Amino acid sequence: MEKKELLYEGKGKKIFLTEDENFLIAEFKDDLTAFDAVKKGFEKGKGALNCQISSELFELLEKEGIPTHYVKRLSDSEMVIKKAEMIPIEVVVRNIATGSLTKRLGIPDGTKLPFSLVEFYYKNDDLHDPIINDEHALILELAESESELEELKRLGREINVILKSFFDQRDLILVDFKLEFGKDSDGKIILADEISPDSCRFWDKNTGEKLDKDRFRQDLGNVKLAYEEVLKRILNK
Ligand code: UDP
């Protein structure tokens, strides 16, 4: 499959058309951004790591029955994906309180939540991705129905169960993560975007060390080493 025109460039990926209208190519970039892209960085090889990590996790989820946009990996930093109409909602699933949740609600950092929390954020850069509830999503016509929103929550919880146990077996705590979904040509909701240390938080089960984009957000150093460690643990159980 060949890359044709650039369709879209986001903060972490470029999306290209291909000769087949049903498929696109996602190229993972080495750029790092945080805090609404106010903080910018670059880490050579980060794109390839995220592409490999995402590929492995999409394959795992497909095997477990979760429909995704993933088709196959094309190179170190490129994958073929199904074309999907993106739903402009970020679905965040949390197992442990940290980040914006602690700031918004005053829950102490590191608190284990009594059950996994699913939140919706409106994907809109101009508005800085505000948190929304189901009624906001319907008023903004981000989703067609309450049942579509329920489907997003159900998929988020199911993906959390699969990933939490997968990472637990690799001595990583899946703290929280963000998912994006789209609709395929049949109107079916499929998991899209990426699942990587850019979009998830991983804490080492034994040392508590952060192995994700918080190393960049908080200037902890060794960003690439952390992403490499996540890939290593995914590959070697
Ligand atoms: N997240 C993301 N993209 C965003 C916002 C959040 O991938 O635009 C991920 C983030 O990496 C974390 C989870 O979603 O794993 C929850 O993030 P939080 O709301 O705590 O936001 P932050 O503290 O990063 O501002």
Residues whose N, C-alpha, C, O or C-beta is under 5 A from the ligand:
A	BS01	UDP	V92 T98 G99 S100 L101 D176 F177 K178 D198 S199 C200 R201
